[in-house]
């Protein structure tokens, strides 16, 4: 039977040299940044024009 060219420790060293270390794991609460905002105080007047209604609602 053929002898392995490297031991497990040598393979581990070669992987470390080639790929380096993995970055630290990111916790789920760090993945998304939440920002509190105030509610919109000014809303545009609704348009009764059928052309605008069709454009907005793809009618």
The first five atom37 places (N, CA, C, CB, O) and aatype in JSON, in Angstrom:
{
  "aatype": [20, 20, 20, 20, 20, 20, 20, 20, 20, 20, 20, 20, 20, 20, 20, 20, 20, 20, 20, 20, 20, 20, 20, 20, 20, 20, 20, 20, 20, 20, 20, 20, 20, 20, 20, 20, 20, 20, 20, 20, 20, 20, 20, 20, 20, 20, 20, 20, 20, 20, 20, 20, 20, 20, 20, 20, 20, 20, 20],
  "atom_mask": [
    [1, 1, 1, 1, 1],
    [1, 1, 1, 1, 1],
    [1, 1, 1, 1, 1],
    [1, 1, 1, 1, 1],
    [1, 1, 1, 1, 1],
    [1, 1, 1, 1, 1],
    [1, 1, 1, 1, 1],
    [1, 1, 1, 1, 1],
    [1, 1, 1, 1, 1],
    [1, 1, 1, 1, 1],
    [1, 1, 1, 1, 1],
    [1, 1, 1, 1, 1],
    [1, 1, 1, 1, 1],
    [1, 1, 1, 1, 1],
    [1, 1, 1, 1, 1],
    [1, 1, 1, 1, 1],
    [1, 1, 1, 1, 1],
    [1, 1, 1, 1, 1],
    [1, 1, 1, 1, 1],
    [1, 1, 1, 1, 1],
    [1, 1, 1, 1, 1],
    [1, 1, 1, 1, 1],
    [1, 1, 1, 1, 1],
    [1, 1, 1, 1, 1],
    [1, 1, 1, 1, 1],
    [1, 1, 1, 1, 1],
    [1, 1, 1, 1, 1],
    [1, 1, 1, 1, 1],
    [1, 1, 1, 1, 1],
    [1, 1, 1, 1, 1],
    [1, 1, 1, 1, 1],
    [1, 1, 1, 1, 1],
    [1, 1, 1, 1, 1],
    [1, 1, 1, 1, 1],
    [1, 1, 1, 1, 1],
    [1, 1, 1, 1, 1],
    [1, 1, 1, 1, 1],
    [1, 1, 1, 1, 1],
    [1, 1, 1, 1, 1],
    [1, 1, 1, 1, 1],
    [1, 1, 1, 1, 1],
    [1, 1, 1, 1, 1],
    [1, 1, 1, 1, 1],
    [1, 1, 1, 1, 1],
    [1, 1, 1, 1, 1],
    [1, 1, 1, 1, 1],
    [1, 1, 1, 1, 1],
    [1, 1, 1, 1, 1],
    [1, 1, 1, 1, 1],
    [1, 1, 1, 1, 1],
    [1, 1, 1, 1, 1],
    [1, 1, 1, 1, 1],
    [1, 1, 1, 1, 1],
    [1, 1, 1, 1, 1],
    [1, 1, 1, 1, 1],
    [1, 1, 1, 1, 1],
    [1, 1, 1, 1, 1],
    [1, 1, 1, 1, 1],
    [1, 1, 1, 1, 1]
  ],
  "atom_positions": [
    [[0.84, -1.18, 0.0], [0.0, 0.0, 0.0], [0.89, 1.24, 0.0], [-0.96, 0.0, 1.22], [1.92, 1.28, 0.67]],
    [[0.49, 2.26, -0.76], [1.3, 3.47, -0.89], [1.23, 4.3, 0.39], [0.84, 4.32, -2.1], [0.18, 4.41, 1.03]],
    [[2.35, 4.86, 0.73], [2.43, 5.68, 1.94], [1.91, 7.08, 1.62], [3.89, 5.74, 2.48], [2.16, 7.61, 0.54]],
    [[1.18, 7.69, 2.58], [0.67, 9.04, 2.37], [1.83, 10.03, 2.34], [-0.34, 9.43, 3.49], [2.77, 9.91, 3.12]],
    [[1.77, 11.01, 1.42], [2.87, 11.96, 1.34], [2.94, 12.9, 2.55], [2.75, 12.78, 0.07], [4.02, 13.37, 2.89]],
    [[1.8, 13.18, 3.2], [1.79, 14.08, 4.35], [0.96, 13.48, 5.47], [1.23, 15.47, 3.95], [0.06, 12.68, 5.24]],
    [[1.3, 13.87, 6.7], [0.5, 13.46, 7.85], [-0.68, 14.43, 7.99], [1.36, 13.43, 9.17], [-0.73, 15.46, 7.31]],
    [[-1.62, 14.11, 8.87], [-2.77, 14.99, 9.1], [-2.32, 16.37, 9.6], [-3.75, 14.35, 10.1], [-2.88, 17.39, 9.21]],
    [[-1.32, 16.39, 10.47], [-0.81, 17.67, 10.98], [-0.18, 18.5, 9.87], [0.2, 17.43, 12.11], [-0.32, 19.72, 9.83]],
    [[0.53, 17.83, 8.97], [1.14, 18.56, 7.86], [0.07, 19.11, 6.91], [2.11, 17.63, 7.09], [0.19, 20.22, 6.41]],
    [[-0.99, 18.31, 6.66], [-2.1, 18.82, 5.84], [-2.76, 20.02, 6.51], [-3.14, 17.71, 5.6], [-3.12, 20.98, 5.84]],
    [[-2.93, 19.97, 7.82], [-3.53, 21.09, 8.55], [-2.65, 22.34, 8.41], [-3.72, 20.73, 10.05], [-3.17, 23.44, 8.22]],
    [[-1.35, 22.17, 8.51], [-0.43, 23.3, 8.34], [-0.52, 23.87, 6.93], [1.01, 22.87, 8.65], [-0.55, 25.08, 6.75]],
    [[-0.56, 22.99, 5.92], [-0.64, 23.46, 4.54], [-1.95, 24.2, 4.28], [-0.52, 22.27, 3.57], [-1.97, 25.2, 3.56]],
    [[-3.06, 23.72, 4.86], [-4.35, 24.44, 4.73], [-4.26, 25.81, 5.36], [-5.5, 23.63, 5.38], [-4.75, 26.79, 4.8]],
    [[-3.63, 25.89, 6.53], [-3.5, 27.17, 7.22], [-2.65, 28.14, 6.4], [-2.89, 26.97, 8.63], [-2.97, 29.32, 6.31]],
    [[-1.57, 27.66, 5.82], [-0.7, 28.5, 5.0], [-1.46, 28.99, 3.76], [0.58, 27.74, 4.59], [-1.33, 30.15, 3.37]],
    [[-2.24, 28.11, 3.15], [-2.93, 28.47, 1.91], [-4.12, 29.38, 2.16], [-3.39, 27.22, 1.19], [-4.3, 30.37, 1.45]],
    [[-4.94, 29.07, 3.17], [-6.2, 29.79, 3.36], [-6.19, 30.74, 4.54], [-7.31, 28.82, 3.52], [-7.07, 31.59, 4.64]],
    [[-5.25, 30.62, 5.44], [-5.24, 31.47, 6.62], [-6.33, 31.05, 7.59], [-5.42, 32.94, 6.23], [-6.75, 29.89, 7.6]],
    [[-6.78, 32.0, 8.41], [-7.81, 31.7, 9.39], [-9.14, 32.26, 8.94], [-7.43, 32.26, 10.77], [-9.2, 33.25, 8.21]],
    [[-10.2, 31.62, 9.37], [-11.53, 32.12, 9.07], [-11.81, 33.37, 9.9], [-12.6, 31.04, 9.33], [-11.31, 33.48, 11.02]],
    [[-12.6, 34.3, 9.38], [-12.97, 35.46, 10.19], [-13.88, 35.02, 11.33], [-13.67, 36.54, 9.32], [-14.47, 33.94, 11.28]],
    [[-13.99, 35.86, 12.34], [-14.86, 35.54, 13.46], [-16.31, 35.43, 12.98], [-14.73, 36.6, 14.57], [-16.72, 36.13, 12.05]],
    [[-17.07, 34.57, 13.62], [-18.47, 34.39, 13.25], [-19.26, 35.66, 13.59], [-19.08, 33.17, 13.99], [-18.99, 36.33, 14.59]],
    [[-20.23, 35.98, 12.74], [-21.07, 37.15, 12.95], [-22.36, 36.7, 13.6], [-21.35, 37.91, 11.6], [-23.05, 35.82, 13.09]],
    [[-22.68, 37.31, 14.75], [-23.9, 36.95, 15.45], [-25.11, 37.49, 14.69], [-23.89, 37.5, 16.9], [-24.98, 38.5, 13.99]],
    [[-26.27, 36.85, 14.79], [-27.45, 37.31, 14.05], [-27.83, 38.76, 14.35], [-28.63, 36.43, 14.36], [-28.28, 39.47, 13.46]],
    [[-27.64, 39.22, 15.59], [-28.02, 40.6, 15.9], [-27.04, 41.61, 15.3], [-28.08, 40.78, 17.41], [-27.33, 42.81, 15.31]],
    [[-25.91, 41.16, 14.78], [-24.95, 42.06, 14.14], [-25.12, 42.09, 12.62], [-23.54, 41.65, 14.49], [-24.48, 42.89, 11.95]],
    [[-25.96, 41.23, 12.08], [-26.09, 41.13, 10.62], [-26.91, 42.26, 10.02], [-26.71, 39.81, 10.26], [-26.66, 42.66, 8.88]],
    [[-27.88, 42.77, 10.76], [-28.76, 43.81, 10.25], [-28.72, 44.99, 11.2], [-30.21, 43.28, 10.07], [-28.85, 44.83, 12.41]],
    [[-28.53, 46.16, 10.65], [-28.52, 47.36, 11.47], [-29.91, 47.99, 11.41], [-27.43, 48.36, 11.01], [-30.39, 48.34, 10.33]],
    [[-30.54, 48.15, 12.56], [-31.86, 48.75, 12.63], [-31.72, 50.21, 13.01], [-32.77, 48.01, 13.63], [-30.92, 50.57, 13.88]],
    [[-32.51, 51.06, 12.37], [-32.49, 52.49, 12.66], [-33.9, 52.95, 12.95], [-31.88, 53.29, 11.48], [-34.81, 52.74, 12.14]],
    [[-34.09, 53.58, 14.09], [-35.39, 54.12, 14.44], [-35.63, 55.4, 13.65], [-35.5, 54.38, 15.97], [-34.76, 56.27, 13.58]],
    [[-36.81, 55.51, 13.06], [-37.18, 56.71, 12.32], [-38.53, 57.2, 12.79], [-37.19, 56.44, 10.79], [-39.33, 56.43, 13.33]],
    [[-38.77, 58.47, 12.58], [-40.07, 59.03, 12.94], [-41.04, 58.76, 11.8], [-39.97, 60.55, 13.24], [-40.65, 58.63, 10.64]],
    [[-42.32, 58.69, 12.15], [-43.32, 58.44, 11.11], [-43.4, 59.65, 10.18], [-44.7, 58.14, 11.74], [-43.09, 60.78, 10.57]],
    [[-43.8, 59.39, 8.98], [-43.88, 60.43, 7.97], [-45.05, 61.34, 8.29], [-44.03, 59.82, 6.55], [-46.19, 60.89, 8.35]],
    [[-44.78, 62.61, 8.51], [-45.83, 63.54, 8.92], [-46.56, 64.15, 7.74], [-45.23, 64.64, 9.78], [-47.7, 64.58, 7.87]],
    [[-45.92, 64.21, 6.6], [-46.52, 64.86, 5.44], [-46.73, 63.83, 4.33], [-45.65, 66.03, 4.95], [-45.78, 63.23, 3.85]],
    [[-47.97, 63.63, 3.95], [-48.29, 62.69, 2.87], [-48.89, 63.46, 1.7], [-49.26, 61.58, 3.36], [-49.62, 64.42, 1.92]],
    [[-48.6, 63.05, 0.49], [-49.19, 63.75, -0.66], [-50.69, 63.5, -0.75], [-48.5, 63.32, -1.96], [-51.19, 62.47, -0.29]],
    [[-51.38, 64.45, -1.34], [-52.82, 64.31, -1.54], [-53.09, 63.19, -2.55], [-53.44, 65.65, -2.04], [-52.36, 63.07, -3.53]],
    [[-54.11, 62.38, -2.31], [-54.43, 61.33, -3.29], [-54.89, 61.96, -4.61], [-55.52, 60.37, -2.74], [-55.6, 62.97, -4.61]],
    [[-54.5, 61.35, -5.7], [-54.86, 61.87, -7.02], [-56.11, 61.16, -7.52], [-53.7, 61.7, -8.02], [-56.19, 59.93, -7.5]],
    [[-57.08, 61.94, -7.97], [-58.3, 61.37, -8.53], [-58.21, 61.21, -10.03], [-59.5, 62.23, -8.17], [-59.14, 60.73, -10.67]],
    [[-57.09, 61.61, -10.6], [-56.9, 61.53, -12.04], [-56.74, 60.06, -12.45], [-55.67, 62.36, -12.48], [-55.84, 59.39, -11.93]],
    [[-57.58, 59.53, -13.35], [-57.48, 58.11, -13.73], [-56.15, 57.74, -14.39], [-58.61, 57.75, -14.67], [-55.71, 56.6, -14.28]],
    [[-55.5, 58.68, -15.07], [-54.21, 58.38, -15.7], [-53.17, 58.08, -14.62], [-53.75, 59.57, -16.6], [-52.44, 57.1, -14.73]],
    [[-53.11, 58.91, -13.59], [-52.16, 58.68, -12.5], [-52.51, 57.41, -11.74], [-52.14, 59.87, -11.55], [-51.61, 56.67, -11.33]],
    [[-53.8, 57.15, -11.55], [-54.21, 55.93, -10.84], [-53.74, 54.71, -11.63], [-55.76, 55.9, -10.65], [-53.23, 53.76, -11.03]],
    [[-53.9, 54.72, -12.95], [-53.47, 53.59, -13.77], [-51.95, 53.42, -13.73], [-53.93, 53.79, -15.21], [-51.45, 52.3, -13.71]],
    [[-51.22, 54.54, -13.72], [-49.76, 54.44, -13.66], [-49.31, 53.84, -12.33], [-49.13, 55.81, -13.86], [-48.4, 53.01, -12.31]],
    [[-49.93, 54.25, -11.24], [-49.53, 53.76, -9.92], [-49.93, 52.3, -9.7], [-50.14, 54.62, -8.83], [-49.21, 51.55, -9.04]],
    [[-51.07, 51.9, -10.24], [-51.6, 50.57, -9.96], [-51.5, 49.63, -11.16], [-53.04, 50.67, -9.52], [-52.12, 48.57, -11.17]],
    [[-50.74, 50.01, -12.15], [-50.49, 49.19, -13.35], [-51.79, 48.69, -13.96], [-49.59, 48.0, -13.0], [-51.92, 47.52, -14.31]],
    [[-52.74, 49.59, -14.07], [-54.05, 49.2, -14.61], [-54.18, 49.42, -16.08], [-55.13, 49.94, -13.92], [-55.23, 49.14, -16.66]]
  ]
}
